[in-house]
């Protein structure tokens, strides 16, 4: 569901560019008139929408000048992105030989993208200021039902910018985490469409719904396409929703920011996952 409203520290890695600007207040980063993040009524609206639909879209959250600055930052950082192609099943788990090669649990999906990590994001970037904003984190807690949110303890995983030039895609999968928070900065010329099928499994009960997943992968279940414009914040519950991003088309790269938090302090992404997704551990 899309909602708008009428007016009512880590040690920096060598790759990180040093700050050259003053910090900006939140109302110079996002449209606080349309999106009063600290208003309990607005928080309740957003929470109800996420609980009802499994997705919350806030189009136009970023101010135009913020969006332009972040696109320039992404363009400047793209040359330092780590690009990888990975093969995985939709459950993001190792295969199970006991089920046989043809079982949907062992069917391999391809995901391809580039990524720059938290230690490559500008120290004074609006992304970092938004990520660390107490008002923004309090809003997320109210909507997501979390008591507190913490950054990753490792230096790579908290803020990521994903790059999808022509032909790159994110294959069908379920998330391991309870929620995902993203900001789209730039749409590709074509493709790059976010598609999902809600409630296709029940991870909490261990119900993997092999039959339904196979139907989805075979194209027998129609997904919902989420139309996202640049500057849109999306909160998504993907643990039980199968989802993907279709291959990009054309010469305009898709830029997507992932803002990653944990419900507990001191958690790091595993070294194996960091090596796979980022090409390095630190």
N, C-alpha and C positions, 0 to 999 in steps of 0.2 A: 504494500500500500504506500502511496505517495502522500506526504503531508507537507503543507505549507501553512503559514499563519499570517494574517494581516497584522499591521502594527498594533498593538495593544499598548642522580647523575653519575653518567659513566665517564671514564677517562677517554678523551678524544683519541681516535686512531690517527696515524699519519695521513690517511687518505681523506680525512674530513677537512673541508675548507674552513678557515677561521672566520669568525664573525666580523662583519664590517658595518653592520647596521644596528640601530637601536631596536630593542624588543617592541613589538606592536601589541597594543591591547586587543582583546578578543573582538571588539566591535570594528576593528580595522582588518580583521581576517575573515570573519563570517558575517552574514546578514542577521544581526541580532534582533532587528525589528521584525522580520518575518519568522525568525526562529529563536524565540526567547528561551534558551536552553535551561535557564534557572527558574522558569515558571512551573510550579507544580501541576497546573492544569494542562500545559503543553506536554509536560513529561508523561502525564497520564494518557493523553491522546496517543502519543507515540508508543507507549507500552501496550495499549490496547490494540493498536494496529499491528505491532510485531507479534503479539500473542495470537491475533486472529489470522494473520496472513503468513506468518513465518518470515516476512521480509518487511523492512521499513525503508522507504526511499525519501530523502529530503533534497529535492532538486533545487539548485541555486543556493545551497548553503554557503559556498565560497563566494566572496565578493569578486566581481570581474577582475579587479586589479590583482587580487590574490591569485586567482586562477592563472592569469597571464604570467605572473612571476614564477609560479610553480611549474608551468609548462617550460619556461626558459631554463629553470633549474634541471628539469628532467632531460631536456635536450642536451644540456652541457654535460650531464652525467652518463648519458647513454653509452658513450665510448668506453666507460669503465665497467659496464654491466657484464655479469657472468651469464652466458647463454648455455642452456643445457636441454637435452632431450631425455626424458625418462619414460620408462615403461612400468605400468602399475595396474593392479586390479582396482575396481571401483571402491573397494573397502580400504585401500591403502595398507594392505597387509601382505606378508609373504604368501606365495602360492601354497596350496595344500595338495601334495601329490596323491593323497588318498582319495580325493574327489575326481581325479582324472583330468587330462589335458583339456577336454571339451566342456568341462563344467564352467558355468558362468563365474564362479568364484575365482577361477584361474584365467579367465579371459583378460588379455592384456590390452591396456589403453595407453595411448601416447599423449604426453603433455610436453610442450615446448615453449620456452619463454626465456627472457633475460631478466636479470634482477640486480639492483644495487641495494646495499645493506645499510643498516642504521649508521654505521661508522663512515659512510660515504655521503650522508645527507648533511647539507649545510648546517653549521652550528646555529645560525640565526634564521634558518628557514621557518616560514610560517607553519610548515608541517610539524616541526619540533615544538613550536610554541603552542599549537593546537593540541598536540599529543599530550603535552605536560600541563595543560590548562586545568586547574581545579574545577572550574565551571563545566568544562567539557567532560571531564571524568565523572563528575557528580551526575551529569545528565545521562551518561552511558550507564552508570550504576542504577539509576532510577528506572531506566527503560529495560535493561537486561536483567534486573533483579539481583544484582551483585552487591555485596557489602562494600567492596573496595576493588580497585583495579591497580595492577602493578606492571611496570615494564619488565621485559625479559632480563635476566641477570647476565646473559651473554651479550657481547657488544654488537651483534649482527642482526638480531631478530625483531626488534621492537617496531621499527619503521622500515618498510621495504617499498621500493618502487619497481613495478613490473613493466617490462617492455615487450610488446608483441608486434614486431614488424610483419610484413606480409607472410602468410602461411603458418604463423605461430598459433597455438591453441592450448586450451586447458581442457584435458579430457574428462569424461564423466567420472565422478567420484562422490563419495560422502566425506564430510569433514570429520576429523577426530575431535575437534574442539566444539564447544557448545555454541559459539557464535563467531562471526567474522565481521570486521568493520573495514569498509573500503571507501576510497574517494576516486572517482574517475576524473582524470585531468584532460585526456584527449581521446576522441573517438577515431577509429581507422576509417578509411574511405568506405569500406564495406566489411561485412562479417563482424567478428568480435562481439557477437551477441550472447548475452548471459541467459541461459536456459535452465529451468529447474522443474523437477517433479516432486511435489511435497509428499511427506509421510509414506515414503516407499519402503522404509524399514522401521524397526523399533529397536534401536541399539541398546536401550536401557534393559530390555527384556531378552536381548540376544537373538531377536528374530531378524534374520538377514533377508528374507523374502526373495529367494533365488528366482522363483518364477516371475515375479514382477520386475525384478532387475533385468532379467533376460529379455522380457518383452520391451522394456525401455531401450536397451542396447540394440535390439533388432528393429527399432523404429515403430513398434506397435502401440506405444503410448505417446500421446502428444504432450510435449513439454510446454510450460508457460515461458514466454520470452519477456524478459524485463528490459524495457527501453530506458536506457540511462544516458542522460546528457552530461557533458563535462561540468564539473562543479558540484556534482551530486554525491551526498553521503548515503551509503547503503549499509544497513545492519541486516544480517542474514543468519538464520539458524539453519545450518547445513549438515547437522549431524545425522538427521533422518531424511533429508531432502537430497535426492540425486541431482547433481548440477554440473554444468560445464560452461566454457566460453568457446564459441565456434571459431574456426580458423579466420584470421584477419585477411582482408583483401585490399590491394592497392598500396600506394607508396607512403601512406600516413601511418606512423606507428601508434599503436594504442598504449597510452600511459595510464597505469592504475596504481594507486597507493594502497598498501595494506597497513593498517594501524593495529598492531597486535599487543594485547594485554593478557595478564593472567589474574586469576582470582586470589592468588597467594604470592607472596614475595619470594625471591630467590630461585625462581624456576628458569632453567635454560633449555633452549632447544637442543636436542641430543647432538653429539658430535657427528654421528652418521648422517642425520638430517641436514645439518649445516654443510657438511662436505658435499652432499647430493645437490642441495638447492643453491648453495652460494659458492661452491668450489673451493672453500677454505673453512677453517674452524675458528680462526680469530682474525 
